[in-house]
Amino acid sequence: MQQRHRDRMIYFQEQSECTRKYVIPYIEQVLPVTPNLRILEIGCGEGGNLKPFLELGCQCVGVDIDVAQLEKAKQYLSDYSHNEKLTLIARDIYTVTPDEIGKFDIIMLRDVIEHIPNQEQFMHYLKDFMHNDTIVFFGFPVWCNPFGGHHQICRNKWLSHTPWLHLLPNWLYSKVLQWGGESDSTIKALLEIKATGISLHRFEQIIHKEQYKVLQHTHYLINPNYEIKFGLRPCVVDRG
């Protein structure tokens, strides 16, 4: 397992840097990010993506089902400027309502949609937190990506560096992970991702069905995350 997956502060800092350098400028091509905006991040984890928005004075709400990660977010963000504008909720997003938290100007899901079961239902439910001018930012590895199954989290170095391992049939994938010495919890998590992983084609079908308007898109061969993590220059293959 890579160091960033053991030391969550490293991951927090990487997320923060990537959002500051790439996500916010990308969003600002259609909506200037100003202090009066309300930001919702679903699957916020330790809160790294929210930190740059907080620094700009935005009102931020982070929701994540993982209580331990939310506790780390509270710890990591406790001393940052505009911390009083941060609300963190440790619950399943389906149990949170607009009556509790309102509607938002920007909704962000970075490396989250591929973890959510029944994405069709989720994309419909998401509209409850949107007003007419809400911008939704999605960033995710498509299923055919060499590491679209997130198996880079494996402790076994060979497994964590083998591309397209997640495309093996379930029974064989499980056997290989067991052979590599991965824990039952890791195997369970990777099989869950295998069950919910989403292709670009299916994502586009869902947003078309739910009548989302695509303001812009960018498809990467090497995405900006890899510059922050590995020093690799981002490579765009399509934008529109």
Backbone torsions as a table, in degrees:
resi	resn	phi	psi	omega
1	MET	NA	134.9	-179.4
2	GLN	-67.7	154.9	-176.2
3	GLN	-56.8	-36.6	-177.0
4	ARG	-64.1	-26.1	179.2
5	HIS	-83.9	-14.5	174.6
6	ARG	-92.9	-41.1	-179.0
7	ASP	-102.4	100.0	-173.9
8	ARG	-69.8	-19.5	175.3
9	MET	-65.0	-36.9	176.2
10	ILE	-62.0	-45.9	179.4
11	TYR	-62.1	-43.0	177.6
12	PHE	-56.5	-47.0	-178.7
13	GLN	-66.9	-37.5	177.8
14	GLU	-65.0	-43.5	178.5
15	GLN	-61.0	-44.7	-179.1
16	SER	-61.4	-45.8	-178.7
17	GLU	-64.0	-42.5	-179.0
18	CYS	-65.9	-40.8	178.9
19	THR	-66.1	-41.1	-180.0
20	ARG	-65.5	-42.0	-173.4
21	LYS	-83.7	-32.0	-172.6
22	TYR	-121.9	-47.1	-172.1
23	VAL	-68.4	-50.4	-178.2
24	ILE	-62.6	-46.4	176.0
25	PRO	-59.8	-33.4	179.1
26	TYR	-66.6	-46.7	178.2
27	ILE	-62.4	-37.1	-176.4
28	GLU	-69.9	-7.3	172.5
29	GLN	-69.5	-20.6	178.6
30	VAL	-122.2	-19.5	-179.0
31	LEU	-152.5	115.7	176.6
32	PRO	-61.1	134.3	179.5
33	VAL	-89.3	108.4	-176.2
34	THR	-123.0	163.3	-175.0
35	PRO	-61.5	-18.7	-177.8
36	ASN	-82.1	-3.4	-175.9
37	LEU	-81.8	150.7	174.2
38	ARG	-106.9	128.9	-174.6
39	ILE	-117.3	132.2	172.9
40	LEU	-118.7	125.4	170.6
41	GLU	-113.6	124.5	176.7
42	ILE	-98.7	127.8	-172.9
43	GLY	76.2	46.8	-171.4
44	CYS	-76.1	-14.2	179.7
45	GLY	54.6	-129.8	-177.4
46	GLU	-80.4	-0.2	172.2
47	GLY	90.4	10.5	-178.3
48	GLY	-59.4	-37.1	179.9
49	ASN	-70.4	-25.9	-178.1
50	LEU	-81.2	-24.9	-175.3
51	LYS	-54.7	-48.6	-180.0
52	PRO	-63.0	-32.7	177.2
53	PHE	-69.1	-40.0	175.9
54	LEU	-60.7	-42.2	-179.1
55	GLU	-63.6	-25.0	176.4
56	LEU	-86.8	-1.6	176.6
57	GLY	89.8	10.9	-179.9
58	CYS	-72.1	153.1	172.5
59	GLN	-82.6	117.9	-171.1
60	CYS	-118.6	137.2	173.4
61	VAL	-126.1	127.9	176.9
62	GLY	-117.7	133.0	179.7
63	VAL	-122.5	131.5	176.3
64	ASP	-152.7	141.4	-178.7
65	ILE	-76.7	-15.9	-176.6
66	ASP	-89.6	106.7	-176.5
67	VAL	-62.6	-41.2	-177.7
68	ALA	-62.5	-40.6	178.6
69	GLN	-66.6	-38.2	178.1
70	LEU	-65.1	-35.4	176.9
71	GLU	-64.4	-38.8	175.9
72	LYS	-65.4	-38.9	178.0
73	ALA	-59.9	-43.6	178.2
74	LYS	-61.1	-39.8	-180.0
75	GLN	-68.3	-49.0	-175.0
76	TYR	-67.0	-31.8	-174.7
77	LEU	-99.6	3.1	-173.2
78	SER	-62.5	-30.3	-175.6
79	ASP	-104.7	6.4	-176.3
80	TYR	-83.7	154.7	-179.6
81	SER	-61.8	147.3	179.3
82	HIS	62.9	24.7	179.6
83	ASN	-57.9	-26.9	179.9
84	GLU	-66.6	-13.6	178.8
85	LYS	-92.8	9.8	-177.2
86	LEU	-107.0	131.5	172.4
87	THR	-124.8	128.6	178.9
88	LEU	-118.3	132.1	-175.6
89	ILE	-125.7	117.9	-179.3
90	ALA	-95.0	79.3	-179.6
91	ARG	-152.9	163.6	170.2
92	ASP	-65.1	132.5	-177.6
93	ILE	-57.4	-28.4	-179.3
94	TYR	-70.4	-12.6	177.4
95	THR	-98.0	-0.7	180.0
96	VAL	-101.1	138.9	-176.6
97	THR	-122.8	158.1	175.4
98	PRO	-61.7	-26.4	176.6
99	ASP	-61.9	-29.9	179.6
100	GLU	-82.3	-44.2	-170.0
101	ILE	-121.2	-6.9	176.3
102	GLY	84.0	-163.2	177.7
103	LYS	-111.6	163.6	-167.8
104	PHE	-131.0	154.1	176.9
105	ASP	-83.0	-34.7	177.7
106	ILE	-133.1	130.5	172.5
107	ILE	-117.5	130.7	-173.8
108	MET	-122.6	133.9	172.5
109	LEU	-133.9	102.7	178.0
110	ARG	-108.2	117.9	-179.6
111	ASP	55.1	46.1	-176.8
112	VAL	-127.2	-43.2	-172.7
113	ILE	-57.9	-30.5	-178.9
114	GLU	-73.8	-7.4	177.7
115	HIS	-99.4	-9.3	-170.9
116	ILE	-93.0	122.3	174.9
117	PRO	-67.7	151.3	177.5
118	ASN	51.4	65.9	-177.6
119	GLN	-61.9	-28.7	177.3
120	GLU	-61.2	-47.0	178.5
121	GLN	-62.8	-41.8	-178.0
122	PHE	-63.7	-44.3	-177.9
123	MET	-64.4	-29.8	174.7
124	HIS	-73.0	-44.3	-178.6
125	TYR	-63.9	-33.9	-176.9
126	LEU	-58.3	-29.2	-178.2
127	LYS	-61.7	-22.6	179.8
128	ASP	-62.4	-22.7	-176.4
129	PHE	-102.3	11.5	-175.3
130	MET	-113.0	145.4	166.7
131	HIS	-106.4	-174.7	-172.4
132	ASN	-62.6	-26.2	-176.2
133	ASP	-111.4	15.9	180.0
134	THR	-64.7	137.0	173.8
135	ILE	-104.1	129.9	176.0
136	VAL	-111.7	125.0	178.0
137	PHE	-104.8	122.8	174.6
138	PHE	-113.8	131.4	169.8
139	GLY	-136.2	125.0	-177.1
140	PHE	-160.0	153.2	174.0
141	PRO	-81.6	124.5	178.8
142	VAL	-69.4	158.2	-171.1
143	TRP	-61.6	-31.9	-178.5
144	CYS	-80.5	-4.2	174.7
145	ASN	-56.3	144.1	-179.7
146	PRO	-53.8	-27.5	177.9
147	PHE	-125.3	34.9	179.5
148	GLY	-64.9	-16.2	178.0
149	GLY	-92.1	2.7	179.0
150	HIS	63.7	23.3	-178.4
151	HIS	-74.7	2.3	171.8
152	GLN	-66.0	-11.8	177.7
153	ILE	-79.0	-8.1	-178.1
154	CYS	-61.6	145.5	176.3
155	ARG	-75.1	-32.5	178.0
156	ASN	-69.1	122.0	-173.9
157	LYS	-62.7	-39.4	-179.9
158	TRP	-63.6	-45.1	179.5
159	LEU	-64.0	-41.9	-175.5
160	SER	-70.5	-17.1	-177.8
161	HIS	-111.6	5.9	-177.9
162	THR	-93.9	113.3	-178.1
163	PRO	-69.3	150.3	175.7
164	TRP	60.6	18.6	178.0
165	LEU	-60.2	-33.1	-175.9
166	HIS	-69.2	-10.8	-179.2
167	LEU	-83.8	-4.8	175.5
168	LEU	-62.8	152.3	173.1
169	PRO	-56.6	150.4	-175.4
170	ASN	-50.6	-47.4	-175.1
171	TRP	-63.7	-39.9	-178.7
172	LEU	-75.1	-38.6	177.5
173	TYR	-58.4	-45.6	178.6
174	SER	-60.9	-44.8	-179.5
175	LYS	-61.8	-43.4	-179.7
176	VAL	-64.2	-41.2	179.2
177	LEU	-65.7	-39.6	176.6
178	GLN	-64.6	-44.5	178.3
179	TRP	-58.0	-36.8	-179.2
180	GLY	-77.8	-1.3	176.7
181	GLY	83.5	17.4	-179.9
182	GLU	-73.2	148.4	-178.1
183	SER	-71.5	160.2	178.0
184	ASP	-59.3	-37.1	-178.7
185	SER	-67.5	-38.7	178.2
186	THR	-67.1	-43.4	179.1
187	ILE	-61.3	-43.6	179.0
188	LYS	-60.6	-45.1	-179.0
189	ALA	-63.2	-41.7	-178.6
190	LEU	-69.8	-34.8	176.6
191	LEU	-70.4	-32.4	175.7
192	GLU	-65.7	-41.1	177.3
193	ILE	-64.9	-38.0	177.8
194	LYS	-61.7	-33.3	-179.6
195	ALA	-76.6	-26.4	-174.9
196	THR	-111.1	-5.9	-179.4
197	GLY	-53.0	141.6	-171.1
198	ILE	-123.7	135.0	176.5
199	SER	-84.4	161.8	177.9
200	LEU	-64.2	-38.8	-179.6
201	HIS	-61.4	-45.6	-178.2
202	ARG	-69.6	-36.7	176.3
203	PHE	-59.4	-45.5	-179.8
204	GLU	-65.4	-35.8	176.4
205	GLN	-62.1	-42.4	-178.0
206	ILE	-66.2	-47.7	-177.1
207	ILE	-67.1	-30.5	175.5
208	HIS	-67.6	-44.3	180.0
209	LYS	-62.3	-39.8	-178.1
210	GLU	-86.6	2.9	173.5
211	GLN	62.8	38.9	169.3
212	TYR	-77.6	142.9	176.1
213	LYS	-96.9	123.0	179.8
214	VAL	-85.1	113.9	-179.4
215	LEU	-83.7	-34.8	175.5
216	GLN	-165.2	156.7	175.9
217	HIS	-145.5	151.7	174.4
218	THR	-139.9	127.4	177.2
219	HIS	-108.3	129.5	-176.0
220	TYR	-111.1	142.1	163.7
221	LEU	-80.1	-44.0	172.3
222	ILE	-121.8	112.4	-173.8
223	ASN	-84.3	163.6	-176.0
224	PRO	-57.7	-27.2	176.6
225	ASN	-54.3	-37.4	-174.4
226	TYR	-73.5	-21.8	172.8
227	GLU	-68.9	-43.8	-179.4
228	ILE	-66.8	-41.5	-174.4
229	LYS	-82.5	-41.5	-169.3
230	PHE	-124.7	-1.1	-179.6
231	GLY	76.0	19.2	179.7
232	LEU	-90.5	134.5	-178.6
233	ARG	-72.1	130.7	179.1
234	PRO	-58.0	144.1	-179.6
235	CYS	-129.4	113.7	-179.0
236	VAL	-89.4	133.7	176.5
237	VAL	-108.8	-18.2	179.9
238	ASP	-164.0	140.7	173.6
239	ARG	-146.9	155.9	179.7
240	GLY	-170.4	NA	NA
